[in-house]
Amino acid sequence: MEQDYKKILVPVDGSKEAEMAFHKAVTVAQMNGGHLDVLTVLDTKQFIGLHGGMLNGDVIYQLSEDAQKYLNELKEAAVKDGFPEDQLDIHVRFGEPKTVISQEFVEEYENDLIMIGSTGMNAVTRLLVGSVSEYVTRNARTDVIIVRTDVENKKI
């Protein structure tokens, strides 16, 4: 059985683990001559309680702009390291990260692999809401690699 992944999804959230997954996904995509989708999902539910319980348009716009800037920085770094610019797309979505990553995005873009960092949350948050990577592993509609090492396979 050949593992020839051509459409790889890597979700990122700004954590060290997610960025390690991103760099490893760039390497895997290069080795396979594949396309890379880099996704961040903005979960607006985490902001309930701020601003009187509601997010106004300015806050949502700023969240989106910050996410877009972050993704552009990742893309620029990959292109600078030799990854073809036309083979890497960035995406910002709103919604529940668990379902957007494991089901909705993968269906829409027909990704054949998800590469995700082992965790992007602190222990308390994981306890309260559950790990996104655990959910994705159990519910994804495609293969999933949980990245626990860097490009040189050194532990994070």
N, CA, C and O of each residue as an XYZ file, in Angstrom:
624
protein
N       0.842     -1.173      0.000
C       0.000      0.000      0.000
C       0.894      1.245      0.000
O       1.784      1.394      0.838
N       0.639      2.103     -0.932
C       1.427      3.327     -1.062
C       0.764      4.468     -0.296
O      -0.454      4.636     -0.355
N       1.554      5.237      0.409
C       1.053      6.391      1.128
C       1.444      7.637      0.344
O       2.452      8.283      0.628
N       0.634      7.949     -0.631
C       0.916      9.064     -1.531
C      -0.130     10.143     -1.287
O      -1.164     10.180     -1.955
N       0.143     11.017     -0.331
C      -0.817     12.046      0.043
C      -0.622     13.284     -0.820
O       0.473     13.843     -0.888
N      -1.698     13.705     -1.479
C      -1.635     14.834     -2.412
C      -2.331     16.090     -1.910
O      -2.039     17.188     -2.386
N      -3.246     15.947     -0.957
C      -3.990     17.105     -0.445
C      -3.983     17.043      1.074
O      -4.804     16.368      1.696
N      -3.037     17.765      1.648
C      -2.806     17.692      3.089
C      -3.394     18.923      3.776
O      -3.201     20.056      3.334
N      -4.110     18.671      4.858
C      -4.655     19.736      5.694
C      -3.832     19.812      6.971
O      -3.599     18.796      7.625
N      -3.393     21.011      7.325
C      -2.724     21.230      8.608
C      -3.406     22.386      9.322
O      -3.276     23.541      8.915
N      -4.147     22.066     10.407
C      -4.766     23.120     11.202
C      -3.747     23.734     12.154
O      -2.931     23.022     12.739
N      -3.793     25.034     12.307
C      -2.861     25.727     13.197
C      -3.632     26.667     14.110
O      -4.675     27.207     13.743
N      -3.086     26.849     15.317
C      -3.733     27.726     16.291
C      -2.748     28.656     16.984
O      -3.089     29.292     17.982
N      -1.536     28.739     16.467
C      -0.533     29.606     17.067
C       0.320     28.918     18.113
O       1.282     29.505     18.607
N      -0.013     27.682     18.461
C       0.765     26.965     19.469
C       2.048     26.409     18.867
O       2.165     26.265     17.650
N       3.003     26.100     19.729
C       4.265     25.501     19.297
C       4.010     24.165     18.598
O       4.628     23.869     17.575
N       3.103     23.362     19.149
C       2.798     22.054     18.570
C       2.201     22.187     17.165
O       2.536     21.413     16.267
N       1.332     23.156     16.985
C       0.712     23.365     15.675
C       1.748     23.821     14.651
O       1.709     23.400     13.495
N       2.661     24.669     15.068
C       3.686     25.132     14.133
C       4.657     24.012     13.761
O       5.141     23.965     12.630
N       4.948     23.106     14.707
C       5.773     21.939     14.376
C       5.040     21.069     13.354
O       5.649     20.558     12.415
N       3.731     20.906     13.544
C       2.935     20.134     12.590
C       2.965     20.808     11.220
O       3.062     20.136     10.194
N       2.881     22.133     11.209
C       2.937     22.866      9.946
C       4.241     22.595      9.209
O       4.224     22.277      8.020
N       5.368     22.717      9.900
C       6.668     22.511      9.246
C       6.831     21.070      8.757
O       7.408     20.828      7.696
N       6.329     20.136      9.525
C       6.406     18.741      9.112
C       5.478     18.497      7.913
O       5.832     17.747      7.002
N       4.313     19.115      7.907
C       3.376     18.969      6.795
C       3.960     19.553      5.510
O       3.756     19.004      4.427
N       4.684     20.660      5.628
C       5.357     21.234      4.456
C       6.326     20.216      3.877
O       6.381     20.030      2.662
N       7.087     19.557      4.737
C       8.051     18.555      4.294
C       7.350     17.379      3.619
O       7.784     16.929      2.558
N       6.276     16.878      4.218
C       5.538     15.750      3.650
C       4.926     16.138      2.301
O       4.963     15.355      1.351
N       4.368     17.337      2.221
C       3.784     17.796      0.955
C       4.855     17.909     -0.127
O       4.615     17.544     -1.278
N       6.028     18.409      0.235
C       7.119     18.494     -0.743
C       7.533     17.109     -1.221
O       7.742     16.906     -2.418
N       7.652     16.157     -0.308
C       8.067     14.802     -0.668
C       7.054     14.119     -1.580
O       7.424     13.293     -2.415
N       5.778     14.463     -1.422
C       4.717     13.842     -2.197
C       4.284     14.670     -3.399
O       3.394     14.262     -4.144
N       4.907     15.834     -3.593
C       4.460     16.719     -4.663
C       3.018     17.127     -4.448
O       2.251     17.253     -5.402
N       2.646     17.335     -3.184
C       1.257     17.578     -2.840
C       0.927     19.030     -2.567
O       1.791     19.906     -2.541
N      -0.348     19.243     -2.368
C      -0.915     20.550     -2.059
C      -1.144     20.634     -0.564
O      -1.510     19.640      0.063
N      -0.933     21.815      0.019
C      -1.096     22.013      1.452
C      -2.156     23.073      1.716
O      -2.085     24.189      1.202
N      -3.140     22.698      2.530
C      -4.141     23.646      3.023
C      -3.828     23.925      4.481
O      -3.794     23.010      5.303
N      -3.598     25.197      4.800
C      -3.315     25.606      6.170
C      -4.558     26.320      6.684
O      -5.019     27.298      6.095
N      -5.093     25.814      7.793
C      -6.384     26.276      8.290
C      -6.288     26.722      9.732
O      -5.647     26.068     10.555
N      -6.929     27.838     10.034
C      -7.171     28.196     11.424
C      -8.672     28.389     11.582
O      -9.330     28.985     10.730
N      -9.193     27.880     12.671
C     -10.624     27.965     12.942
C     -10.822     28.855     14.156
O     -10.313     28.571     15.240
N     -11.557     29.920     13.965
C     -11.849     30.848     15.049
C     -13.147     30.424     15.724
O     -14.225     30.486     15.133
N     -13.019     29.998     16.956
C     -14.158     29.533     17.732
C     -14.685     30.702     18.549
O     -14.170     30.990     19.630
N     -15.690     31.365     18.045
C     -16.205     32.567     18.708
C     -16.861     32.253     20.047
O     -17.051     33.159     20.859
N     -17.214     30.993     20.299
C     -17.809     30.645     21.596
C     -16.842     30.908     22.746
O     -17.273     31.188     23.864
N     -15.545     30.821     22.482
C     -14.585     31.045     23.565
C     -14.564     32.500     24.033
O     -14.001     32.804     25.084
N     -15.170     33.395     23.265
C     -15.164     34.803     23.618
C     -16.469     35.254     24.273
O     -16.632     36.435     24.580
N     -17.396     34.322     24.487
C     -18.639     34.684     25.158
C     -18.297     35.112     26.581
O     -17.507     34.456     27.261
N     -18.866     36.161     27.004
C     -18.544     36.719     28.317
C     -17.736     37.996     28.181
O     -17.779     38.864     29.053
N     -16.998     38.109     27.083
C     -16.297     39.357     26.802
C     -17.264     40.315     26.123
O     -18.214     39.886     25.468
N     -17.031     41.563     26.274
C     -17.844     42.594     25.603
C     -19.339     42.404     25.874
O     -20.153     42.527     24.959
N     -19.698     42.111     27.107
C     -21.108     41.980     27.459
C     -21.752     40.738     26.890
O     -22.971     40.700     26.723
N     -20.965     39.720     26.588
C     -21.529     38.467     26.097
C     -21.677     38.399     24.595
O     -22.106     37.377     24.060
N     -21.332     39.465     23.910
C     -21.483     39.446     22.456
C     -20.220     39.985     21.804
O     -19.533     40.848     22.351
N     -19.938     39.465     20.643
C     -18.830     39.995     19.853
C     -19.404     40.955     18.825
O     -20.331     40.613     18.091
N     -18.852     42.145     18.779
C     -19.329     43.065     17.757
C     -18.525     42.867     16.471
O     -17.541     42.127     16.453
N     -18.935     43.511     15.436
C     -18.293     43.354     14.126
C     -16.830     43.732     14.119
O     -16.031     43.104     13.425
N     -16.465     44.753     14.883
C     -15.069     45.183     14.926
C     -14.171     44.109     15.533
O     -13.065     43.873     15.045
N     -14.643     43.459     16.593
C     -13.858     42.412     17.243
C     -13.710     41.214     16.301
O     -12.618     40.664     16.160
N     -14.788     40.821     15.670
C     -14.740     39.699     14.732
C     -13.802     40.016     13.574
O     -13.008     39.171     13.161
N     -13.896     41.226     13.057
C     -13.015     41.642     11.969
C     -11.556     41.574     12.397
O     -10.714     41.082     11.645
N     -11.246     42.063     13.599
C      -9.861     42.048     14.078
C      -9.355     40.626     14.284
O      -8.208     40.324     13.956
N     -10.193     39.755     14.819
C      -9.810     38.343     14.978
C      -9.467     37.729     13.625
O      -8.469     37.021     13.484
N     -10.296     38.007     12.649
C     -10.084     37.474     11.309
C      -8.810     38.031     10.678
O      -8.046     37.296     10.052
N      -8.590     39.322     10.845
C      -7.384     39.956     10.297
C      -6.117     39.399     10.949
O      -5.127     39.143     10.263
N      -6.147     39.213     12.264
C      -4.997     38.660     12.972
C      -4.700     37.241     12.500
O      -3.542     36.876     12.293
N      -5.746     36.451     12.331
C      -5.572     35.072     11.860
C      -4.995     35.058     10.441
O      -4.095     34.275     10.138
N      -5.514     35.915      9.589
C      -5.028     35.990      8.206
C      -3.546     36.396      8.173
O      -2.768     35.851      7.391
N      -3.169     37.341      9.013
C      -1.776     37.777      9.077
C      -0.876     36.625      9.522
O       0.185     36.405      8.938
N      -1.286     35.905     10.534
C      -0.529     34.758     11.040
C      -0.341     33.704      9.941
O       0.761     33.193      9.742
N      -1.412     33.393      9.243
C      -1.331     32.384      8.171
C      -0.440     32.864      7.028
O       0.311     32.075      6.455
N      -0.517     34.140      6.698
C       0.359     34.685      5.659
C       1.829     34.571      6.058
O       2.683     34.290      5.217
N       2.120     34.788      7.331
C       3.505     34.643      7.805
C       3.990     33.203      7.655
O       5.124     32.968      7.239
N       3.128     32.236      7.993
C       3.494     30.824      7.817
C       3.730     30.508      6.340
O       4.692     29.824      5.989
N       2.850     31.009      5.486
C       2.991     30.756      4.049
C       4.293     31.351      3.526
O       5.022     30.697      2.780
N       4.584     32.583      3.914
C       5.819     33.232      3.462
C       7.052     32.437      3.892
O       8.007     32.306      3.127
N       7.029     31.906      5.117
C       8.163     31.107      5.604
C       8.326     29.838      4.769
O       9.447     29.459      4.429
N       7.224     29.187      4.439
C       7.295     27.963      3.636
C       7.801     28.263      2.225
O       8.623     27.519      1.691
N       7.325     29.331      1.630
C       7.757     29.716      0.285
C       9.236     30.093      0.298
O       9.979     29.741     -0.618
N       9.657     30.802      1.328
C      11.063     31.176      1.455
C      11.953     29.934      1.536
O      13.090     29.946      1.065
N      11.425     28.863      2.136
C      12.173     27.603      2.249
C      12.027     26.709      1.024
O      12.474     25.562      1.033
N      11.402     27.233     -0.032
C      11.345     26.503     -1.289
C      10.038     25.818     -1.624
O       9.953     25.136     -2.645
N       9.011     25.977     -0.797
C       7.721     25.357     -1.115
C       7.022     26.188     -2.184
O       6.992     27.415     -2.081
N       6.454     25.541     -3.216
C       5.794     26.299     -4.295
C       4.575     27.084     -3.780
O       3.664     26.514     -3.179
N       4.579     28.374     -4.022
C       3.509     29.239     -3.518
C       2.131     28.807     -4.005
O       1.148     28.910     -3.271
N       2.060     28.326     -5.233
C       0.761     27.930     -5.776
C       0.272     26.587     -5.240
O      -0.826     26.150     -5.586
N       1.064     25.932     -4.406
C       0.684     24.645     -3.821
C       0.295     24.778     -2.347
O       0.114     23.773     -1.660
N       0.168     26.012     -1.864
C      -0.179     26.237     -0.461
C      -1.274     27.300     -0.380
O      -1.094     28.435     -0.822
N      -2.393     26.912      0.186
C      -3.503     27.842      0.388
C      -3.760     28.002      1.872
O      -3.610     27.057      2.647
N      -4.151     29.210      2.262
C      -4.477     29.483      3.653
C      -5.971     29.762      3.771
O      -6.599     30.304      2.861
N      -6.525     29.370      4.932
C      -7.968     29.474      5.143
C      -8.256     29.889      6.583
O      -7.627     29.395      7.519
N      -9.203     30.793      6.749
C      -9.717     31.163      8.058
C     -11.196     30.806      8.066
O     -11.948     31.210      7.179
N     -11.600     30.056      9.063
C     -13.002     29.668      9.204
C     -13.491     30.005     10.599
O     -12.710     30.050     11.549
N     -14.779     30.240     10.714
C     -15.440     30.401     12.002
C     -16.236     29.143     12.274
O     -16.811     28.561     11.354
N     -16.277     28.719     13.519
C     -17.062     27.545     13.868
C     -16.411     26.740     14.972
O     -15.476     27.196     15.630
N     -16.916     25.548     15.164
C     -16.380     24.610     16.148
C     -15.151     23.932     15.547
O     -15.291     23.161     14.597
N     -13.952     24.196     16.070
C     -12.737     23.647     15.451
C     -12.776     22.139     15.234
O     -12.316     21.646     14.204
N     -13.319     21.413     16.193
C     -13.331     19.953     16.089
C     -14.057     19.472     14.837
O     -13.539     18.635     14.097
N     -15.242     19.993     14.603
C     -16.027     19.511     13.461
C     -15.581     20.145     12.148
O     -15.630     19.504     11.098
N     -15.148     21.398     12.204
C     -14.662     22.031     10.970
C     -13.462     21.262     10.439
O     -13.391     20.975      9.244
N     -12.517     20.925     11.314
C     -11.297     20.232     10.888
C     -11.591     18.801     10.459
O     -11.175     18.380      9.380
N     -12.301     18.055     11.291
C     -12.459     16.626     11.041
C     -13.461     16.299      9.949
O     -13.370     15.238      9.332
N     -14.412     17.181      9.697
C     -15.473     16.828      8.763
C     -15.716     17.868      7.670
O     -15.551     17.571      6.487
N     -16.105     19.078      8.056
C     -16.570     20.065      7.084
C     -15.495     20.455      6.071
O     -15.730     20.394      4.864
N     -14.322     20.853      6.553
C     -13.272     21.307      5.646
C     -12.782     20.171      4.750
O     -12.608     20.345      3.544
N     -12.566     19.017      5.354
C     -12.054     17.854      4.617
C     -13.018     17.454      3.498
O     -12.585     17.101      2.401
N     -14.306     17.507      3.772
C     -15.287     17.188      2.730
C     -15.240     18.204      1.597
O     -15.266     17.837      0.422
N     -15.173     19.477      1.956
C     -15.191     20.534      0.946
C     -13.936     20.520      0.068
O     -14.028     20.703     -1.146
N     -12.780     20.305      0.669
C     -11.517     20.396     -0.068
C     -10.922     19.038     -0.443
O      -9.875     18.971     -1.087
N     -11.590     17.964     -0.041
C     -11.195     16.597     -0.386
C      -9.749     16.280      0.009
O      -8.995     15.692     -0.767
N      -9.380     16.679      1.227
C      -8.048     16.368      1.744
C      -7.934     14.876      2.011
O      -8.897     14.239      2.437
N      -6.744     14.315      1.757
C      -6.541     12.890      2.017
C      -5.679     12.639      3.247
O      -5.413     11.486      3.588
N      -5.240     13.702      3.918
C      -4.470     13.577      5.146
C      -4.630     14.844      5.976
O      -4.622     15.956      5.448
N      -4.778     14.652      7.293
C      -4.742     15.758      8.242
C      -3.499     15.554      9.090
O      -3.300     14.479      9.656
N      -2.666     16.576      9.182
C      -1.513     16.551     10.079
C      -1.764     17.620     11.137
O      -1.863     18.807     10.825
N      -1.865     17.187     12.384
C      -2.267     18.097     13.458
C      -1.323     17.939     14.645
O      -0.858     16.839     14.943
N      -1.048     19.051     15.314
C      -0.213     19.014     16.506
C      -0.884     18.225     17.615
O      -2.110     18.120     17.664
N      -0.078     17.676     18.498
C      -0.624     16.813     19.551
C      -1.560     17.563     20.489
O      -2.530     16.984     20.980
N      -1.292     18.822     20.744
C      -2.174     19.622     21.584
C      -1.816     21.091     21.408
O      -0.656     21.445     21.195
N      -2.819     21.921     21.501
C      -2.572     23.357     21.424
C      -3.128     24.070     22.632
O      -3.056     25.295     22.727
N      -3.695     23.294     23.574
C      -4.344     23.877     24.740
C      -3.584     23.529     26.010
O      -2.782     22.596     26.053
N      -3.863     24.308     27.029
C      -3.297     23.948     28.326
C      -4.133     22.829     28.950
O      -5.211     22.510     28.450
N      -3.646     22.242     30.025
C      -4.285     21.081     30.637
C      -5.707     21.374     31.118
O      -6.587     20.525     30.977
N      -5.940     22.544     31.674
C      -7.272     22.885     32.174
C      -8.267     22.980     31.023
O      -9.372     22.444     31.113
N      -7.887     23.652     29.952
C      -8.774     23.784     28.792
C      -9.075     22.414     28.189
O     -10.219     22.133     27.832
N      -8.058     21.560     28.074
C      -8.273     20.203     27.550
C      -9.278     19.448     28.399
O     -10.138     18.738     27.876
N      -9.167     19.603     29.721
C     -10.080     18.925     30.631
C     -11.510     19.410     30.432
O     -12.445     18.610     30.444
N     -11.684     20.720     30.249
C     -13.024     21.299     30.137
C     -13.669     21.063     28.774
O     -14.848     20.713     28.709
N     -12.929     21.247     27.696
C     -13.540     21.168     26.369
C     -13.065     19.974     25.553
O     -13.626     19.687     24.496
N     -12.048     19.280     26.026
C     -11.541     18.131     25.277
C     -10.546     18.561     24.225
O     -10.582     19.692     23.739
N      -9.678     17.669     23.885
C      -8.629     17.963     22.919
C      -9.167     17.906     21.491
O      -9.855     16.962     21.103
N      -8.840     18.928     20.733
C      -9.227     18.951     19.323
C      -8.564     17.789     18.584
O      -9.210     17.114     17.783
N      -7.275     17.556     18.851
C      -6.574     16.481     18.142
C      -7.173     15.113     18.465
O      -7.247     14.254     17.586
N      -7.601     14.898     19.705
C      -8.253     13.626     20.050
C      -9.558     13.459     19.284
O      -9.836     12.386     18.749
N     -10.348     14.511     19.232
C     -11.618     14.451     18.516
C     -11.388     14.185     17.024
O     -12.055     13.347     16.417
N     -10.437     14.913     16.453
C     -10.142     14.748     15.032
C      -9.704     13.311     14.739
O     -10.134     12.717     13.750
N      -8.858     12.760     15.594
C      -8.403     11.389     15.405
C      -9.573     10.416     15.393
O      -9.612      9.503     14.567
N     -10.508     10.598     16.283
C     -11.652      9.679     16.371
C     -12.682      9.879     15.266
O     -13.351      8.923     14.875
N     -12.825     11.101     14.753
C     -13.960     11.409     13.888
C     -13.619     11.845     12.474
O     -14.526     12.075     11.674
N     -12.354     11.964     12.145
C     -11.982     12.466     10.815
C     -12.422     11.502      9.724
O     -12.511     10.292      9.929
N     -12.687     12.066      8.583
C     -13.122     11.295      7.425
C     -11.964     11.010      6.492
O     -12.153     10.740      5.306
N     -10.762     11.074      7.045
C      -9.556     10.807      6.273
C      -8.456     10.375      7.238
O      -8.683     10.331      8.447
N      -7.283     10.061      6.731
C      -6.155      9.702      7.583
C      -5.713     10.901      8.411
O      -5.821     12.050      7.982
N      -5.213     10.607      9.613
C      -4.750     11.651     10.525
C      -3.386     11.253     11.065
O      -3.173     10.112     11.474
N      -2.477     12.198     11.060
C      -1.186     12.021     11.721
C      -1.108     13.048     12.837
O      -1.229     14.251     12.603
N      -0.903     12.556     14.060
C      -0.680     13.431     15.203
C       0.818     13.688     15.267
O       1.606     12.767     15.474
N       1.197     14.924     15.090
C       2.622     15.274     15.045
C       3.118     15.530     16.464
O       2.612     16.399     17.174
N       4.120     14.750     16.857
C       4.713     14.884     18.184
C       6.203     15.202     18.110
O       6.857     15.399     19.134
N       6.734     15.250     16.882
C       8.161     15.511     16.704
C       8.349     16.574     15.623
O       7.451     16.827     14.820
N       9.525     17.185     15.616
C       9.808     18.180     14.609
C      10.256     17.512     13.307
O      10.206     16.289     13.183
N      10.682     18.302     12.363
C      11.069     17.790     11.036
C      12.216     16.772     11.141
O      12.298     15.845     10.336
N      13.091     16.945     12.127
C      14.206     16.002     12.322
C      13.811     14.855     13.259
O      14.675     14.108     13.718
N      12.514     14.714     13.542
C      11.966     13.682     14.426
C      12.461     13.774     15.860
O      12.580     12.764     16.552
N      12.745     14.974     16.292
C      13.096     15.212     17.691
C      11.825     15.587     18.430
O      10.978     16.309     17.904
N      11.696     15.088     19.658
C      10.501     15.369     20.453
C      10.316     16.861     20.655
O      11.277     17.612     20.824
N       9.081     17.262     20.633
C       8.743     18.673     20.827
C       8.948     19.024     22.286
O       8.723     20.167     22.683
